[in-house]
């Protein structure tokens, strides 16, 4: 499992692991019944202490996100309701935004500078999204026309 962990963020690694798994669950990348890597395996992949991953799994187990069964493995439990999924997604977005602002503060960036850069990137993202949608519609039209 490829989880992105920021070792310099100041956020405890075990919390980052929990958040990355919640994000994948909210995005539909993980589904009920999916098996997670063993604690040892994920610890080796992320190059962190075994106890760090064990703590993250314990938190998720207590929250009802996963179930760990001795000798069988760790599995994702039922999909949370739409409201819970949206709540998880928004919390992840808020956490991401806070990390972004914290990093900008460390760089000595003013709120005005941050706003300019963010708006520039948002505009580029919107243009890319629109371009992608247009491209997909063109491909669909060509496929449709090619069927006759």
C-alpha positions in Angstrom: 0.0 0.0 0.0 1.5 3.3 -1.1 0.6 5.9 1.6 2.2 9.4 1.4 3.6 10.3 4.8 5.3 13.7 5.5 7.9 13.1 8.1 8.5 16.9 8.5 4.9 18.0 8.9 4.8 17.9 12.6 1.7 15.7 12.5 2.4 12.3 14.2 3.0 9.6 11.7 0.3 7.3 13.2 -2.3 10.0 12.6 -1.1 10.5 9.1 -1.6 6.8 8.5 -5.1 6.9 9.9 -5.9 9.9 7.7 -4.5 8.5 4.5 -6.6 5.3 5.0 -9.7 7.3 5.8 -9.1 9.4 2.6 -8.8 6.2 0.5 -12.0 4.9 2.1 -13.9 8.2 1.4 -12.6 8.2 -2.2 -13.8 4.6 -2.8 -10.2 3.4 -3.3 -10.7 1.0 -0.3 -14.0 -1.0 0.1 -15.5 -3.2 2.7 -13.7 -6.5 2.9 -10.4 -5.1 1.4 -7.5 -6.5 3.3 -4.9 -4.0 4.7 -1.2 -4.9 4.8 0.0 -6.4 8.1 1.4 -4.0 10.7 4.9 -5.2 10.1 4.6 -5.0 6.3 3.3 -1.5 6.3 5.9 -0.4 8.9 8.6 -1.8 6.6 7.1 -0.1 3.5 6.9 3.3 5.3 10.2 2.8 7.1 8.6 3.5 10.5 8.5 1.7 13.8 6.2 -1.3 14.1 4.4 0.3 17.1 3.5 3.4 15.0 1.5 1.4 12.6 0.1 -0.7 15.4 -1.2 2.4 17.1 -2.8 3.7 13.8 -4.5 0.3 13.3 -5.7 0.3 17.0 -7.3 3.7 16.5 -9.1 2.6 13.3 -10.2 -0.6 15.0 -11.6 1.3 17.9 -13.4 3.7 15.5 -15.0 0.8 13.6 -13.1 1.5 10.4 -11.2 -1.8 10.4 -11.3 -5.2 12.0 -8.2 -7.0 13.0 -8.6 -10.8 13.4 -5.7 -12.7 14.9 -4.1 -14.9 12.3 -6.4 -13.8 9.5 -5.5 -10.2 8.9 -6.9 -6.7 9.0 -9.9 -5.8 6.9 -12.0 -2.7 6.0 -15.4 -2.9 7.7 -18.6 -1.6 6.2 -18.7 1.5 4.1 -19.6 4.5 6.2 -22.8 6.4 5.3 -22.7 9.2 2.8 -22.8 11.7 5.6 -19.8 10.1 7.4 -17.9 9.7 4.1 -18.5 13.4 3.3 -17.4 14.3 6.8 -14.2 12.3 6.5 -13.5 13.8 3.1 -14.0 17.4 4.4 -11.9 16.7 7.5 -9.1 15.4 5.2 -9.4 18.6 3.1 -9.3 20.8 6.2 -6.2 18.9 7.4 -4.5 19.2 4.0 -5.3 22.9 4.0 -3.9 23.4 7.5 -0.7 21.6 6.5 -0.4 23.8 3.4 -0.8 27.0 5.5 1.6 25.8 8.1 4.2 25.0 5.5 3.7 28.5 3.9 4.1 30.1 7.3 7.4 28.3 7.7 8.5 29.8 4.4 7.6 33.2 5.6 4.9 33.6 3.0 2.3 36.3 3.6 -1.4 35.6 3.4 -1.6 37.8 0.3 1.2 35.9 -1.4 -0.4 32.6 -0.5 -3.8 33.8 -1.9 -2.2 34.8 -5.2 -0.4 31.5 -5.7 -3.4 29.5 -4.6 -5.8 31.3 -7.0 -3.3 30.9 -9.8 -3.2 27.1 -9.2 -6.9 26.9 -8.8 -7.5 28.6 -12.1 -5.0 26.3 -13.8 -6.7 23.3 -12.2 -10.1 24.4 -13.5 -8.7 24.9 -17.0 -7.2 21.4 -16.9 -10.5 20.0 -15.7 -12.4 21.7 -18.5 -9.8 20.6 -21.0 -10.0 17.0 -19.8 -13.8 17.0 -20.0 -13.7 18.4 -23.6 -11.2 15.8 -24.6 -13.3 13.0 -23.1 -16.4 14.2 -24.9 -14.5 14.3 -28.2 -13.2 10.7 -27.6 -16.8 9.6 -26.8 -18.1 11.2 -30.0 -15.4 9.6 -32.1 -16.1 6.2 -30.6 -19.8 6.6 -31.1 -19.4 7.7 -34.7 -16.9 4.9 -35.3 -19.5 2.3 -34.4 -21.5 2.8 -37.6 
